[in-house]
Amino acid sequence: MPQFAFPDRFFVTGTDTDVGKTVVSALLAAGLGASYWKPVQCGLEGLGGDRDRVAAWAGLTPDRVIPERYRLEAPLSPHLASRLEQVQINLQDFQLPEVSGSLIVEGAGGLLVPLNEQDLILDLIRQLQLPVVLVARSKLGTINHTLLSIAALRAAEVPILGVIVNGPRNPENCAAIAHYGQVPILAELEPLPALNPQVLKDTFNQLFHA
């Protein structure tokens, strides 16, 4: 892969839930020495949420981990999790935090996940005025999901930095996404042996500085 220069601020979204957005966010935070912010967290099981996972995996110091604007218990869509807790998510409440250096913002689920009765994750991305790194699976079904996500981003006039394909290598799917989506494949991230700062930094350097 050719070297790629990431901007100082960008949004990591996915084609679906559980496609690897959080692992990719941790990889990028470790490799870029960036701060991390997940504006909406739904589900606090395990380590307590993606903020805690990324901090642990990437070895982020507390000053580089920005608290969520909304932190909800239930592992559900934000519109439903907030309704259960009688919390109203307002798009106007989201403002980019002031940080020194790079900032990675991670979404919740895919682009059309609802935040409330009117707004979607896609509207949040537009509100923050950030370009997007799209995370996609490598397996069967990814071409359709990825092209639909690319179409939604383009319709909303959101800049697409490129796609990171997560999972076992699948050159044909990557080639199809690049061809039909007219987007660069920034990296193919294969399953990692461990999730810790050294593995993530080494993998980042192999993917983006080789």
N, CA, C and O of each residue as an XYZ file, in Angstrom:
840
protein
N       0.842     -1.193      0.000
C       0.000      0.000      0.000
C       0.887      1.256      0.000
O       1.896      1.288      0.704
N       0.529      2.288     -0.773
C       1.286      3.526     -0.716
C       1.053      4.233      0.607
O       0.047      4.002      1.276
N       1.990      5.099      0.981
C       1.831      5.855      2.208
C       0.622      6.775      2.090
O       0.326      7.299      1.016
N      -0.071      6.962      3.209
C      -1.260      7.811      3.229
C      -1.114      8.788      4.382
O      -0.784      8.390      5.500
N      -1.358     10.071      4.113
C      -1.266     11.108      5.137
C      -2.661     11.387      5.692
O      -3.506     11.952      4.997
N      -2.900     11.001      6.922
C      -4.190     11.261      7.549
C      -4.297     12.731      7.942
O      -3.301     13.335      8.341
N      -5.488     13.313      7.835
C      -5.683     14.683      8.337
C      -5.683     14.696      9.864
O      -5.693     13.645     10.506
N      -5.672     15.894     10.431
C      -5.629     16.020     11.889
C      -6.926     15.587     12.557
O      -6.915     15.128     13.699
N      -8.036     15.730     11.854
C      -9.342     15.387     12.418
C     -10.099     14.550     11.400
O     -10.215     14.939     10.238
N     -10.613     13.404     11.829
C     -11.458     12.624     10.934
C     -12.360     11.699     11.740
O     -12.147     11.470     12.931
N     -13.375     11.174     11.054
C     -14.423     10.359     11.665
C     -14.280      8.933     11.159
O     -14.127      8.708      9.959
N     -14.331      7.968     12.077
C     -14.295      6.551     11.713
C     -15.721      6.001     11.817
O     -16.310      5.968     12.897
N     -16.253      5.575     10.687
C     -17.575      4.969     10.668
C     -17.477      3.596     10.019
O     -16.422      3.218      9.511
N     -18.574      2.854     10.037
C     -18.545      1.505      9.496
C     -19.733      1.218      8.610
O     -20.704      1.974      8.582
N     -19.649      0.118      7.886
C     -20.752     -0.301      7.034
C     -21.868     -0.963      7.836
O     -22.959     -1.200      7.316
N     -21.590     -1.260      9.102
C     -22.541     -1.982      9.951
C     -21.976     -1.966     11.364
O     -20.889     -1.439     11.600
N     -22.713     -2.540     12.291
C     -22.170     -2.725     13.626
C     -21.241     -3.940     13.638
O     -21.407     -4.862     12.839
N     -20.273     -3.937     14.541
C     -19.330     -5.053     14.703
C     -18.488     -5.322     13.456
O     -18.153     -6.471     13.170
N     -18.148     -4.278     12.721
C     -17.258     -4.469     11.568
C     -15.796     -4.208     11.929
O     -14.901     -4.445     11.118
N     -15.556     -3.717     13.152
C     -14.180     -3.472     13.572
C     -13.813     -2.003     13.695
O     -12.630     -1.666     13.691
N     -14.805     -1.118     13.804
C     -14.518      0.315     13.926
C     -13.632      0.622     15.127
O     -12.720      1.444     15.042
N     -13.909     -0.048     16.252
C     -13.184      0.281     17.475
C     -11.740     -0.205     17.401
O     -10.831      0.490     17.855
N     -11.520     -1.383     16.838
C     -10.153     -1.869     16.650
C      -9.390     -0.938     15.704
O      -8.237     -0.590     15.961
N     -10.038     -0.541     14.616
C      -9.393      0.379     13.671
C      -9.118      1.721     14.342
O      -8.051      2.301     14.138
N     -10.050      2.218     15.129
C      -9.837      3.482     15.836
C      -8.650      3.382     16.788
O      -7.843      4.307     16.878
N      -8.544      2.258     17.501
C      -7.405      2.057     18.404
C      -6.103      1.983     17.631
O      -5.096      2.553     18.051
N      -6.115      1.282     16.497
C      -4.935      1.187     15.641
C      -4.477      2.576     15.197
O      -3.292      2.902     15.273
N      -5.420      3.383     14.736
C      -5.082      4.713     14.240
C      -4.649      5.636     15.375
O      -3.737      6.446     15.205
N      -5.299      5.517     16.528
C      -4.901      6.343     17.670
C      -3.484      6.004     18.125
O      -2.691      6.892     18.434
N      -3.178      4.708     18.163
C      -1.834      4.295     18.568
C      -0.791      4.736     17.553
O       0.278      5.223     17.920
N      -1.105      4.563     16.283
C      -0.138      4.882     15.248
C       0.079      6.361     15.034
O       1.188      6.792     14.718
N      -0.978      7.146     15.205
C      -0.891      8.584     14.956
C      -0.613      9.384     16.227
O      -0.378     10.590     16.159
N      -0.637      8.724     17.378
C      -0.512      9.457     18.636
C      -1.674     10.407     18.844
O      -1.510     11.517     19.351
N      -2.863      9.946     18.438
C      -4.043     10.816     18.412
C      -4.852     10.700     19.699
O      -4.707      9.749     20.467
N      -5.707     11.698     19.911
C      -6.744     11.612     20.927
C      -7.949     10.891     20.329
O      -8.089     10.793     19.110
N      -8.818     10.386     21.211
C      -9.960      9.573     20.779
C     -11.225     10.095     21.439
O     -11.243     10.420     22.626
N     -12.296     10.167     20.628
C     -13.595     10.595     21.149
C     -14.700      9.786     20.489
O     -14.790      9.713     19.264
N     -15.539      9.181     21.321
C     -16.754      8.533     20.835
C     -17.925      9.353     21.357
O     -18.244      9.259     22.542
N     -18.573     10.150     20.524
C     -19.616     11.056     21.020
C     -20.780     10.359     21.712
O     -21.314     10.867     22.698
N     -21.175      9.189     21.195
C     -22.299      8.450     21.781
C     -21.862      7.010     22.012
O     -21.462      6.314     21.079
N     -21.944      6.570     23.269
C     -21.647      5.183     23.618
C     -22.921      4.508     24.096
O     -23.556      4.967     25.045
N     -23.292      3.419     23.439
C     -24.429      2.612     23.871
C     -23.927      1.222     24.230
O     -23.372      0.527     23.380
N     -24.114      0.812     25.473
C     -23.648     -0.485     25.934
C     -22.368     -0.333     26.720
O     -21.341      0.072     26.175
N     -22.426     -0.660     28.016
C     -21.270     -0.462     28.890
C     -20.792     -1.773     29.493
O     -20.239     -1.796     30.592
N     -21.011     -2.866     28.766
C     -20.594     -4.169     29.262
C     -19.078     -4.325     29.096
O     -18.432     -3.503     28.447
N     -18.521     -5.383     29.684
C     -17.090     -5.684     29.507
C     -16.218     -4.628     30.159
O     -16.335     -4.365     31.355
N     -15.337     -4.022     29.362
C     -14.436     -2.993     29.881
C     -15.158     -1.685     30.177
O     -14.558     -0.767     30.736
N     -16.431     -1.583     29.814
C     -17.173     -0.382     30.123
C     -17.470      0.500     28.946
O     -17.973      1.610     29.118
N     -17.170      0.032     27.739
C     -17.454      0.825     26.556
C     -16.229      0.978     25.684
O     -15.116      0.631     26.079
N     -16.450      1.503     24.493
C     -15.364      1.595     23.514
C     -14.271      2.570     23.952
O     -13.099      2.357     23.641
N     -14.633      3.626     24.665
C     -13.613      4.554     25.155
C     -12.586      3.812     25.999
O     -11.384      4.026     25.848
N     -13.055      2.944     26.886
C     -12.157      2.201     27.769
C     -11.355      1.159     26.990
O     -10.181      0.931     27.281
N     -11.990      0.528     26.000
C     -11.277     -0.449     25.183
C     -10.141      0.217     24.410
O      -9.006     -0.262     24.418
N     -10.462      1.330     23.741
C      -9.440      2.001     22.941
C      -8.300      2.492     23.824
O      -7.132      2.375     23.451
N      -8.627      3.037     24.985
C      -7.586      3.502     25.895
C      -6.657      2.367     26.301
O      -5.438      2.535     26.341
N      -7.244      1.201     26.602
C      -6.437      0.052     27.018
C      -5.634     -0.513     25.859
O      -4.437     -0.764     25.999
N      -6.277     -0.716     24.720
C      -5.599     -1.324     23.567
C      -4.480     -0.436     23.021
O      -3.401     -0.924     22.684
N      -4.744      0.874     22.937
C      -3.788      1.793     22.321
C      -2.827      2.411     23.332
O      -1.877      3.095     22.950
N      -3.071      2.172     24.621
C      -2.199      2.743     25.637
C      -2.313      4.254     25.727
O      -1.308      4.946     25.887
N      -3.534      4.770     25.623
C      -3.735      6.214     25.635
C      -3.714      6.750     27.063
O      -4.283      6.144     27.970
N      -3.071      7.859     27.250
C      -3.100      8.531     28.544
C      -4.463      9.200     28.722
O      -5.135      9.497     27.734
N      -4.882      9.442     29.979
C      -6.232      9.975     30.204
C      -6.523     11.273     29.465
O      -7.667     11.514     29.082
N      -5.515     12.113     29.256
C      -5.761     13.383     28.577
C      -6.062     13.203     27.093
O      -6.528     14.134     26.436
N      -5.797     12.004     26.560
C      -6.056     11.738     25.142
C      -7.355     10.968     24.922
O      -7.649     10.560     23.799
N      -8.124     10.767     25.971
C      -9.402     10.055     25.867
C     -10.508     11.019     26.293
O     -10.625     11.366     27.468
N     -11.305     11.438     25.337
C     -12.325     12.456     25.581
C     -13.622     11.784     26.037
O     -14.070     10.836     25.392
N     -14.230     12.244     27.120
C     -15.493     11.644     27.571
C     -16.596     11.781     26.528
O     -16.644     12.756     25.778
N     -17.472     10.798     26.493
C     -18.592     10.810     25.579
C     -19.550     11.962     25.905
O     -19.649     12.393     27.054
N     -20.241     12.444     24.894
C     -21.298     13.425     25.152
C     -22.524     12.726     25.724
O     -23.211     13.273     26.587
N     -22.799     11.507     25.239
C     -23.883     10.686     25.776
C     -23.336      9.298     26.035
O     -22.724      8.689     25.158
N     -23.558      8.799     27.244
C     -23.054      7.485     27.663
C     -24.240      6.699     28.197
O     -24.743      6.981     29.285
N     -24.685      5.712     27.426
C     -25.941      5.024     27.698
C     -25.699      3.545     27.989
O     -24.815      2.924     27.397
N     -26.473      2.999     28.883
C     -26.241      1.639     29.380
C     -26.585      0.549     28.364
O     -25.818     -0.398     28.194
N     -27.713      0.671     27.699
C     -28.224     -0.434     26.889
C     -27.456     -0.563     25.567
O     -27.170      0.446     24.922
N     -27.119     -1.800     25.154
C     -26.445     -2.020     23.870
C     -27.442     -2.001     22.717
O     -27.686     -3.014     22.062
N     -28.010     -0.819     22.488
C     -29.062     -0.640     21.485
C     -28.721      0.570     20.624
O     -27.750      1.277     20.890
N     -29.518      0.800     19.603
C     -29.387      2.020     18.816
C     -29.536      3.233     19.732
O     -30.326      3.184     20.674
N     -28.792      4.335     19.483
C     -28.869      5.491     20.374
C     -30.279      6.025     20.590
O     -30.615      6.453     21.694
N     -31.109      6.005     19.547
C     -32.453      6.557     19.724
C     -33.267      5.747     20.718
O     -34.093      6.296     21.447
N     -33.032      4.430     20.747
C     -33.783      3.575     21.660
C     -33.145      3.554     23.045
O     -33.851      3.621     24.052
N     -31.813      3.461     23.107
C     -31.129      3.463     24.407
C     -31.414      4.758     25.161
O     -31.625      4.735     26.374
N     -31.421      5.880     24.458
C     -31.691      7.155     25.121
C     -33.145      7.245     25.567
O     -33.439      7.816     26.617
N     -34.051      6.684     24.776
C     -35.460      6.695     25.171
C     -35.670      5.906     26.460
O     -36.426      6.327     27.336
N     -34.999      4.764     26.573
C     -35.139      3.948     27.780
C     -34.630      4.670     29.021
O     -35.146      4.466     30.119
N     -33.614      5.516     28.844
C     -33.063      6.264     29.984
C     -33.663      7.658     30.107
O     -33.231      8.460     30.935
N     -34.662      7.939     29.273
C     -35.336      9.233     29.285
C     -34.344     10.382     29.085
O     -34.368     11.392     29.788
N     -33.481     10.183     28.105
C     -32.489     11.191     27.720
C     -32.800     11.619     26.291
O     -33.109     10.782     25.443
N     -32.718     12.900     26.027
C     -32.946     13.411     24.681
C     -31.601     13.753     24.043
O     -30.891     14.632     24.532
N     -31.250     13.071     22.964
C     -30.030     13.379     22.225
C     -30.331     14.503     21.240
O     -31.223     14.381     20.401
N     -29.586     15.590     21.348
C     -29.764     16.741     20.464
C     -28.512     16.929     19.617
O     -27.399     16.960     20.142
N     -28.694     17.054     18.328
C     -27.566     17.200     17.414
C     -26.737     18.435     17.753
O     -25.516     18.429     17.595
N     -27.390     19.480     18.214
C     -26.682     20.727     18.502
C     -25.757     20.615     19.715
O     -24.933     21.499     19.949
N     -25.889     19.534     20.485
C     -25.044     19.354     21.668
C     -23.644     18.863     21.335
O     -22.776     18.846     22.208
N     -23.406     18.462     20.081
C     -22.120     17.893     19.707
C     -21.206     18.967     19.130
O     -21.502     19.563     18.094
N     -20.100     19.200     19.811
C     -19.074     20.112     19.325
C     -17.728     19.405     19.428
O     -17.462     18.699     20.400
N     -16.882     19.598     18.420
C     -15.563     18.965     18.459
C     -14.782     19.434     19.674
O     -14.688     20.638     19.913
N     -14.215     18.510     20.452
C     -13.410     18.920     21.603
C     -12.097     19.560     21.167
O     -11.566     19.256     20.099
N     -11.590     20.439     22.000
C     -10.296     21.058     21.739
C      -9.198     20.116     22.232
O      -9.134     19.793     23.418
N      -8.351     19.686     21.327
C      -7.234     18.812     21.684
C      -5.988     19.294     20.959
O      -6.068     19.961     19.927
N      -4.843     18.946     21.516
C      -3.591     19.200     20.808
C      -3.256     17.964     19.986
O      -3.361     16.842     20.481
N      -2.861     18.158     18.753
C      -2.553     17.025     17.889
C      -3.788     16.482     17.205
O      -4.789     17.180     17.047
N      -3.704     15.225     16.802
C      -4.765     14.601     16.015
C      -5.939     14.160     16.888
O      -5.792     13.929     18.088
N      -7.102     14.050     16.254
C      -8.306     13.579     16.927
C      -9.029     12.595     16.033
O      -9.281     12.874     14.861
N      -9.365     11.432     16.596
C     -10.157     10.421     15.908
C     -11.519     10.344     16.588
O     -11.608     10.157     17.802
N     -12.569     10.491     15.801
C     -13.940     10.427     16.306
C     -14.576      9.145     15.777
O     -14.569      8.898     14.571
N     -15.123      8.334     16.671
C     -15.737      7.066     16.262
C     -17.251      7.121     16.404
O     -17.780      7.569     17.422
N     -17.929      6.665     15.380
C     -19.384      6.634     15.407
C     -19.934      5.415     16.121
O     -19.186      4.592     16.650
N     -21.253      5.314     16.124
C     -21.969      4.176     16.710
C     -22.693      3.449     15.585
O     -23.593      4.008     14.958
N     -22.301      2.201     15.330
C     -22.941      1.454     14.257
C     -22.648      2.056     12.895
O     -21.581      2.627     12.675
N     -23.604      1.924     11.979
C     -23.426      2.423     10.625
C     -23.960      3.834     10.449
O     -24.376      4.481     11.410
N     -23.942      4.301      9.211
C     -24.273      5.693      8.911
C     -25.729      6.056      9.174
O     -26.024      7.186      9.566
N     -26.638      5.116      8.964
C     -28.054      5.431      9.093
C     -28.641      4.996     10.425
O     -29.857      4.863     10.561
N     -27.777      4.776     11.408
C     -28.249      4.502     12.764
C     -28.873      5.788     13.333
O     -28.241      6.844     13.288
N     -30.091      5.716     13.861
C     -30.744      6.931     14.360
C     -30.244      7.362     15.737
O     -30.042      6.541     16.631
N     -30.051      8.679     15.880
C     -29.701      9.267     17.170
C     -30.943      9.657     17.961
O     -30.978      9.550     19.187
N     -31.955     10.108     17.240
C     -33.217     10.537     17.853
C     -34.314     10.368     16.797
O     -34.152      9.584     15.862
N     -35.383     11.066     16.930
C     -36.490     10.887     15.985
C     -36.226     11.530     14.627
O     -36.929     11.232     13.662
N     -35.228     12.401     14.535
C     -34.970     13.096     13.274
C     -33.578     12.825     12.696
O     -33.418     12.777     11.477
N     -32.580     12.649     13.550
C     -31.187     12.682     13.115
C     -30.520     11.314     13.155
O     -30.825     10.465     13.993
N     -29.592     11.136     12.211
C     -28.836      9.896     12.076
C     -27.358     10.159     12.357
O     -26.933     11.309     12.469
N     -26.587      9.087     12.468
C     -25.134      9.240     12.602
C     -24.578     10.068     11.447
O     -23.660     10.866     11.640
N     -25.121      9.885     10.263
C     -24.686     10.667      9.109
C     -24.867     12.165      9.347
O     -24.034     12.964      8.919
N     -25.943     12.550     10.023
C     -26.157     13.964     10.344
C     -25.127     14.465     11.349
O     -24.703     15.619     11.289
N     -24.729     13.600     12.268
C     -23.679     13.965     13.223
C     -22.360     14.227     12.499
O     -21.663     15.192     12.811
N     -22.018     13.379     11.541
C     -20.789     13.580     10.772
C     -20.835     14.929     10.050
O     -19.850     15.666     10.042
N     -21.959     15.242      9.457
C     -22.102     16.528      8.768
C     -22.028     17.687      9.755
O     -21.434     18.724      9.456
N     -22.627     17.515     10.926
C     -22.567     18.561     11.962
C     -21.126     18.847     12.355
O     -20.752     20.005     12.543
N     -20.319     17.807     12.481
C     -18.922     17.974     12.899
C     -18.019     18.381     11.750
O     -16.886     18.806     11.976
N     -18.503     18.257     10.514
C     -17.762     18.659      9.315
C     -16.408     17.937      9.217
O     -15.356     18.554      9.052
N     -16.484     16.612      9.325
C     -15.278     15.802      9.279
C     -15.275     14.881      8.064
O     -16.328     14.405      7.641
N     -14.087     14.629      7.500
C     -13.984     13.570      6.490
C     -14.045     12.203      7.170
O     -13.879     12.090      8.384
N     -14.285     11.172      6.369
C     -14.590      9.852      6.916
C     -13.613      8.791      6.438
O     -13.240      8.737      5.266
N     -13.208      7.942      7.391
C     -12.611      6.643      7.073
C     -13.700      5.608      7.282
O     -14.262      5.502      8.372
N     -13.998      4.842      6.238
C     -15.065      3.840      6.296
C     -14.456      2.467      6.541
O     -13.577      2.030      5.797
N     -14.922      1.790      7.582
C     -14.450      0.444      7.911
C     -15.454     -0.571      7.385
O     -16.657     -0.455      7.622
N     -14.942     -1.570      6.665
C     -15.793     -2.587      6.052
C     -15.270     -3.974      6.383
O     -14.075     -4.153      6.617
N     -16.155     -4.946      6.402
C     -15.737     -6.340      6.522
C     -15.062     -6.802      5.237
O     -15.249     -6.207      4.175
N     -14.279     -7.865      5.345
C     -13.677     -8.438      4.142
C     -14.530     -9.551      3.550
O     -14.290     -9.977      2.421
N     -15.519    -10.025      4.294
C     -16.225    -11.255      3.917
C     -17.403    -10.994      2.975
O     -17.690     -9.856      2.601
N     -18.071    -12.083      2.607
C     -19.216    -12.050      1.698
C     -20.265    -11.048      2.183
O     -20.607    -11.025      3.365
N     -20.764    -10.235      1.282
C     -21.750     -9.218      1.607
C     -21.170     -7.824      1.733
O     -21.899     -6.833      1.743
N     -19.851     -7.757      1.830
C     -19.236     -6.448      2.081
C     -19.355     -5.502      0.896
O     -19.436     -4.289      1.085
N     -19.366     -6.036     -0.325
C     -19.432     -5.146     -1.485
C     -20.721     -4.331     -1.445
O     -20.684     -3.107     -1.578
N     -21.851     -4.993     -1.263
C     -23.140     -4.304     -1.201
C     -23.175     -3.295     -0.063
O     -23.524     -2.134     -0.280
N     -22.820     -3.715      1.136
C     -22.882     -2.823      2.300
C     -21.957     -1.625      2.131
O     -22.317     -0.503      2.484
N     -20.771     -1.863      1.593
C     -19.799     -0.780      1.451
C     -20.225      0.210      0.379
O     -20.118      1.421      0.574
N     -20.708     -0.296     -0.753
C     -21.145      0.611     -1.810
C     -22.358      1.430     -1.376
O     -22.468      2.602     -1.739
N     -23.262      0.841     -0.615
C     -24.400      1.600     -0.099
C     -23.931      2.703      0.849
O     -24.454      3.817      0.814
N     -22.958      2.401      1.685
C     -22.428      3.402      2.614
C     -21.728      4.527      1.856
O     -21.880      5.701      2.192
N     -20.965      4.161      0.838
C     -20.291      5.171      0.012
C     -21.324      6.075     -0.663
O     -21.149      7.293     -0.719
N     -22.396      5.476     -1.174
C     -23.451      6.260     -1.828
C     -24.101      7.235     -0.845
O     -24.387      8.379     -1.198
N     -24.331      6.780      0.384
C     -24.947      7.656      1.384
C     -24.023      8.819      1.733
O     -24.478      9.955      1.865
N     -22.734      8.541      1.883
C     -21.774      9.611      2.188
C     -21.697     10.624      1.048
O     -21.654     11.831      1.283
N     -21.678     10.130     -0.173
C     -21.591     11.050     -1.317
C     -22.863     11.886     -1.451
O     -22.800     13.074     -1.770
N     -24.007     11.266     -1.209
C     -25.261     12.011     -1.297
C     -25.305     13.133     -0.261
O     -25.904     14.184     -0.493
N     -24.664     12.896      0.884
C     -24.607     13.905      1.946
C     -23.426     14.851      1.783
O     -23.227     15.748      2.602
N     -22.638     14.652      0.719
C     -21.471     15.488      0.419
C     -20.444     15.452      1.542
O     -19.844     16.468      1.892
N     -20.255     14.258      2.098
C     -19.234     14.045      3.127
C     -17.975     13.505      2.457
O     -18.053     12.497      1.755
N     -16.822     14.135      2.646
C     -15.590     13.647      2.023
C     -15.210     12.258      2.552
O     -15.277     12.003      3.754
N     -14.814     11.374      1.649
C     -14.410     10.012      2.006
C     -12.900      9.906      1.818
O     -12.394     10.043      0.704
N     -12.186      9.662      2.912
C     -10.734      9.484      2.823
C     -10.391      8.146      2.181
O      -9.415      8.041      1.438
N     -11.189      7.130      2.464
C     -10.964      5.809      1.907
C     -11.552      4.743      2.807
O     -12.206      5.041      3.807
N     -11.308      3.492      2.435
C     -11.882      2.337      3.129
C     -10.754      1.521      3.752
O      -9.722      1.280      3.126
N     -10.969      1.106      4.989
C     -10.110      0.106      5.624
C     -10.914     -1.182      5.719
O     -11.971     -1.219      6.349
N     -10.410     -2.233      5.092
C     -11.108     -3.518      5.052
C     -10.563     -4.383      6.179
O      -9.362     -4.647      6.250
N     -11.450     -4.819      7.050
C     -11.067     -5.535      8.264
C     -11.460     -7.007      8.165
O     -12.619     -7.330      7.905
N     -10.479     -7.905      8.376
C     -10.763     -9.332      8.375
C      -9.774    -10.091      7.514
O      -8.813     -9.508      7.014
N      -9.996    -11.384      7.334
C      -9.101    -12.181      6.485
C      -8.988    -11.584      5.096
O      -9.969    -11.076      4.554
N      -7.804    -11.642      4.520
C      -7.559    -11.005      3.221
C      -8.531    -11.517      2.161
O      -8.798    -12.714      2.064
N      -9.049    -10.585      1.376
C      -9.961    -10.920      0.293
C      -9.716     -9.924     -0.844
O     -10.446     -8.942     -0.981
N      -8.686    -10.179     -1.658
C      -8.310     -9.220     -2.706
C      -9.440     -8.913     -3.689
O      -9.553     -7.782     -4.163
N     -10.270     -9.896     -3.995
C     -11.342     -9.659     -4.963
C     -12.379     -8.674     -4.427
O     -12.834     -7.790     -5.152
N     -12.746     -8.826     -3.169
C     -13.697     -7.885     -2.587
C     -13.104     -6.478     -2.510
O     -13.800     -5.496     -2.766
N     -11.826     -6.382     -2.160
C     -11.173     -5.069     -2.105
C     -11.146     -4.418     -3.482
O     -11.415     -3.225     -3.622
N     -10.819     -5.215     -4.494
C     -10.771     -4.682     -5.858
C     -12.144     -4.216     -6.308
O     -12.258     -3.186     -6.973
N     -13.184     -4.953     -5.959
C     -14.547     -4.566     -6.348
C     -14.968     -3.276     -5.659
O     -15.567     -2.403     -6.286
N     -14.659     -3.153     -4.378
C     -15.013     -1.929     -3.648
C     -14.300     -0.728     -4.259
O     -14.909      0.322     -4.467
N     -13.009     -0.884     -4.547
C     -12.241      0.217     -5.125
C     -12.782      0.594     -6.503
O     -12.886      1.776     -6.832
N     -13.125     -0.408     -7.302
C     -13.577     -0.159     -8.670
C     -14.974      0.450     -8.708
O     -15.175      1.515     -9.291
N     -15.928     -0.221     -8.093
C     -17.314      0.242     -8.174
C     -17.574      1.455     -7.286
O     -18.427      2.287     -7.595
N     -16.835      1.548     -6.181
C     -17.021      2.688     -5.281
C     -16.154      3.874     -5.617
O     -16.364      4.971     -5.100
N     -15.163      3.659     -6.495
C     -14.235      4.737     -6.856
C     -13.650      5.390     -5.605
O     -13.662      6.611     -5.448
N     -13.140      4.534     -4.723
C     -12.502      4.988     -3.486
C     -11.190      4.228     -3.299
O     -11.050      3.107     -3.786
N     -10.232      4.829     -2.599
C      -9.012      4.084     -2.288
C      -9.233      3.096     -1.143
O      -9.957      3.379     -0.189
N      -8.602      1.950     -1.258
C      -8.517      1.022     -0.122
C      -7.272      1.429      0.664
O      -6.148      1.210      0.212
N      -7.474      2.012      1.825
C      -6.348      2.533      2.600
C      -5.512      1.414      3.201
O      -4.292      1.534      3.311
N      -6.174      0.318      3.591
C      -5.458     -0.800      4.215
C      -6.360     -2.012      4.266
O      -7.586     -1.902      4.255
N      -5.725     -3.176      4.320
C      -6.407     -4.435      4.609
C      -5.879     -4.908      5.949
O      -4.733     -5.344      6.057
N      -6.715     -4.822      6.965
C      -6.314     -5.167      8.325
C      -6.720     -6.599      8.625
O      -7.898     -6.895      8.821
N      -5.736     -7.479      8.658
C      -6.003     -8.883      8.978
C      -6.123     -9.071     10.483
O      -5.687     -8.211     11.248
N      -6.714    -10.192     10.922
C      -6.847    -10.432     12.366
C      -5.497    -10.308     13.081
O      -4.484    -10.830     12.616
N      -5.506     -9.612     14.209
C      -4.275     -9.330     14.943
C      -4.020    -10.389     16.005
O      -4.967    -10.968     16.537
N      -2.745    -10.655     16.323
C      -2.435    -11.661     17.337
C      -2.798    -11.210     18.747
O      -3.027    -12.041     19.625
N      -2.851     -9.899     18.966
C      -3.196     -9.339     20.276
C      -3.587     -7.892     20.071
O      -3.293     -7.296     19.034
N      -4.251     -7.333     21.065
C      -4.612     -5.920     21.035
C      -3.886     -5.227     22.179
O      -4.352     -5.221     23.318
N      -2.745     -4.647     21.857
C      -1.962     -3.893     22.827
C      -1.192     -2.809     22.076
O      -1.093     -2.872     20.851
N      -0.649     -1.823     22.775
C      -0.019     -0.692     22.087
C       1.086     -1.089     21.116
O       1.181     -0.506     20.036
N       1.920     -2.058     21.466
C       3.030     -2.404     20.583
C       2.550     -3.065     19.300
O       3.024     -2.735     18.213
N       1.611     -3.996     19.423
C       1.070     -4.660     18.233
C       0.383     -3.637     17.327
O       0.550     -3.675     16.108
N      -0.383     -2.732     17.916
C      -1.102     -1.751     17.111
C      -0.146     -0.786     16.424
O      -0.340     -0.463     15.251
N       0.882     -0.318     17.128
C       1.849      0.593     16.504
C       2.614     -0.111     15.384
O       2.815      0.455     14.309
N       3.036     -1.340     15.642
C       3.772     -2.090     14.615
C       2.899     -2.326     13.389
O       3.358     -2.184     12.255
N       1.635     -2.688     13.622
C       0.719     -2.941     12.504
C       0.454     -1.659     11.723
O       0.436     -1.672     10.492
N       0.250     -0.563     12.429
C       0.050      0.726     11.747
C       1.237      1.043     10.843
O       1.053      1.437      9.692
N       2.445      0.875     11.356
C       3.640      1.178     10.556
C       3.750      0.263      9.341
O       4.157      0.698      8.264
N       3.387     -1.000      9.516
C       3.432     -1.932      8.392
C       2.415     -1.548      7.320
O       2.699     -1.651      6.127
N       1.238     -1.106      7.742
C       0.160     -0.787      6.800
C       0.376      0.554      6.102
O       0.100      0.691      4.910
N       0.863      1.525      6.839
C       0.857      2.892      6.315
C       2.241      3.503      6.086
O       2.351      4.555      5.457
N       3.280      2.869      6.581
C       4.619      3.419      6.410
C       5.568      2.449      5.712
O       6.775      2.683      5.660
N       5.015      1.353      5.173
C       5.876      0.361      4.512
C       6.426      0.913      3.207
O       7.171      0.223      2.510
